[in-house]
Every structure is written in structure tokens, then in C-alpha cells.
């Protein structure tokens, strides 16, 4: 588990340190110093949330690359508006990736409006940038865990074939935005991606200055990407979110507490 934290968290912190002065130029709401899942900036009165992810292998690009790229925006409270792609590889592979991205985009209602394509005799890869608009007053940061909060996983792991992943992602996103619209207060949230729960929880603990006491038995491996959301919220709000999950047939699993 320490290897995952070293690789996915500590091993890239030098990038933040080297680029942190960029915040002084852009003055973002959520920028490089926050080192969160996405960036949030204000443009002419609109709060825009942006994230770039990848490069994905062809296998993952064909299954759910757009979903995984979008979760970084959604978990911060941003409703995706559109995406841009960058694809490289032999033409046949690129065509397969583009065709699958179209299916994903239509299913998730996140149009791919442009990008960059390079035909080369190289391993096929795809990167995606997702642009959204903030649906909450402030972005939901990964550093806001409060003592006494419930720690929960929202949504099923986004595993399986493409169609199965799209169904799970749609349920997760719809439940999430219903909760935000209904005023459920989420103190901290993050999508469970690179390094799995062990890396994500390490970051959330470090940033909030709190410890997460996890249940002895957890339903998923600690180091596998789940691509659902880990949230911390009060007991009261956990009950409110649970009611919404029931309406949307969305799984929520209580996995611990903030101490």
C-alpha cells in the first residue's frame, strides 16, 4: 500500500511545488496549490471546472475513458459541458477509439467537440479534457473532512464492459447532482482513481489534518481503481443522501468515520 502512495501521491508532488506560482498569475478558485481533482476558475461570472486525464490505453479508451475523465469534474460539483480529445496511434486503432468515444459521449450527454489526432505507428493512446460549469456555490474540495463525519463510497465501482460502465456512471452522476440540487452538504469528496482507496484516503487525511478510521472489513480492494466517489459528511447528511440513493437505485457503502 505504501508503494501506491509513493507512486501516485508523493512521487508527483514535485510538480505542484514547481508550478505553484501559476496560481499567482491566474488567481483560480481551485488551482495548482489546491492539488485537487480539477481546476476551477471564474470567467465572466461563470465558474468553470476543468480537468484533463490520460493518456489512456486503447483498452480503457474503448471502455470508459470519457467517464473516467468526467468524474474529476463531477466530484468537484461541476456539471460537464463538453470534452476535447487527443488521440495517437495507427489509423485503425484511432478510428476504433473515436467511434467508442462517440458512443460514450452520446450516452453521458458530454459531447466531444474537438481535439487533436496524430496517426503514427505507436501504441494507441487517448487523453481527454472535460470542461464543466460549477453546480454548487463552491467547489467540493478533498480537504474538508470534519471530525465525526461518516466516510462513505457513493456508487458502484465502474467496472465491467462498456455498456455496464456507462449505466453505472449515469446512475452515479444523476444521484450526485440530485443530492447537490437538494442541498446535501458534502464536506469532502474525491473520485477513487489512481492508487485506489489507499492513495485517495492518504491525500484526504493529509489535507484535512484528520484521520479516517476505516471498518475492519471493506467491500473492495484498497489499491484498485474504483472510479466511484468517496465522500465525508455529517450523520444527518448521510441519512439525507441515503434517501436519494434509494430513489435512484444507487449504492452507498459506509466504510468508516473521520476521527
N, C-alpha and C positions, 0 to 999 in steps of 0.2 A: 504493500500500500504506500509506503514511503517513496517507492520508485515513481508511482503515479503523480504524487505531489511534486516531487523533484522535476519530473519531465514537463508536466502541464501547468504548473504554477510557478515554482521557484525558478525553474530553468528559463523562463521568459520575462521575468520581472525587470531585467536589464533594459528591455525595450521601452517599458514605461519610464524608467529613470532617464533614458536617453532622450525621450521625446516629450517629457512633461512640460517643457517650456512652450509647446504648441498651444496649450490652454491659454497662455498669456496673449496669444495672437487672436484666437477665435472667441475666447470667453464663452465656452459652451456651458449648457446646463449640466450635462453629463459628458465629461471628456476623458482625456488620457489619464489624468490623475485619479479619477474615479476607478479606472481599470475594470469597468463593468462589462456586461454582455453587449452593450450597444452604446452609441453616441446619441446625445440629444442636444439639438441646437434650436434657437428661435429664429425664424425667418419671417419677417413682416407680420408678426403677431401669431404665427402658427408654429407650434412646437413639433419639430421633425425628429424622428428616431430612425437611425441608420445603422446597419451592421453589414459586414462583409464576411463570408465564410468560405472555406475550401482551402486548397483545391481538393475536390472530391474525386475518388477513383470512379471509373466508369460504372462499376457495380453499384456504388451508393448513389451516383448521379441518376441512374436509371430507376432506382427505387424511391428515393425521397429527398434528394438534395435540396429542393426548394422548401420543403417542410423544415428541415434542419436549419437552413439559413434564416427562415422566418421566425423560429422560436426565440432567437435572441432579441428580436424587435418586440414580439408579442409579450414576452415575460416582463419587459420593462414598462408595459402599458401602452405600447404602440400598435395601432391598427394598420397592417400592411396596405400600402397603396399600389406599389409596383416593384418589380425586380429588374436587375440587369445581370447579364451573364458574361462569363469569359470561358471559352471552350477551346481546347487544343487537342490535336490527335489526327489520325488518319481520317479521311472524309467519311468513310462508312461508319466509324465509331462516333464521329461528331454528329452525323445525321441521327443516329440512334439516341444520343443524349438530347439533342434538340427536340426530337419527337416526344420523348418522355417528359421533358420539362414542360412542353405544351400541355400534356395530359395533367400534370401536377398543377400547373397554373390555372387551368380551367376548373379543376376540382376545388382548389383552395381559393379561387377568385383573387389571385395575385398575378396579374398579367406581367409577362416578361416583355418589356418594351424596347429593349436594345441590348447592346453589349459589344463584344469583340470575339472574333473567331480566327483561329490560326490552324490551317491544315499542315500537319507535319508528321513525319514518321517518328512519333514519340508516344509514350504512354498516354492514353486519353485521360484528360483531367478537366474538371469543371469548377469554377468559382462563381459565387453569386453574391450580389449586393441587394439587400432588401431595404426599401425606403417606406417608412410609415409615418402616421401622424399620432401624436400622443392623445390617448383617450382619457387620461386622468390629469388631475391638476399638476402633479409632479411625477417624474419617472419613478418606478418602483425599484429602489436600489437593492443591492445584495448585502448592504451593511447595516440594515435597520433592525436586526433581531433584538427583541426585548426580553428581559428576564421573565420567565413564566410563560412565554409563548409556546404554543403547540408547534412541532415540526411535522410537516405532512408532505406527502407526494401527491400531486394532482395529475390525474390522467394515467392511462396505462402506458407502459413503455412502448415507444413507437418502433416496434419490431414486426417482422413478417414480410410478406410480399408487398408490392407497390399499392395495390388496392386496399389491402388491410391497413397499411400505414396511413393512407390518406383518410380513411374512415376514422381511425383513432385520433389523428391530428385535428380533423374537423370537430370532433366531439370536444377535445381539449380546448381548442380556440373558442368555440361557441360558449362553453361553460365559463371560461375565463372572462370573456367580455360581458357576459351576463352578470357575473359577480362584480365586476368593476362598475357596470352601469347601475347596479343595485346598491352600490356604496359599501361593499365589503372592504374593510381596511386590511390590506396585506402589509405587514411591517417589513418583510424582506422576501425576495424571490430571485430564483436563478434557474436556468434550464440545466438539466443534468446531462452534460455532454462530455467533453474530453477529460478522461481520467475518472469519470463516474462520480458516485457519491462521495468517495473519499477526498477527491480534489475539490469538489464544489463545497463541501462542508468545511474543509480546511480554510478556504477563502472566506466564507461567510463568518466563521468564527473569528478569524484574524481581523477582519474589517469591522466587526461589531464589538469586538472585545468581550465576547461571550462564549460559553461552551455549550455544545449541543450534547445532551445525554440521550443516546440512541437506545431503542429497545434491544433486548438481548437477541431477539430473532427478527431478522429483516427479510422481506419477501424477495429482494433482488440482490445480485452480486454487487459488492461495494465499488468495483473498479470498471464496471461495464457501462457504456453509454446507454442511458435510458431515453433521453430526449423528451421526457415529460418535465414537469416543474416541481421544484422543491420550494415550499413556502413556510414562513413563520408568521403566526397570527395569534391573537388572543383566543382564549377558550370560547368566548362569546362569538367571535367572528368565525371560528372554526365550525361552530354549530350552524351559523348562517350559511357558510359556504357548503356545508354538508347538505343542506336542504336544496340548494341549487344543483349540486351534483346529482341528487336523486332525480330531479326533474329532467336533467339532460343525460341521464344514464352514464355518468362519468365517474370513474373510480377515484376515490380518495383514500389514501392509506396513512394513518397516523404512525409515525416512526420514532417519535421521541419528543423531547422538550428542551427549551433553552433555559440554562441554569446560570 
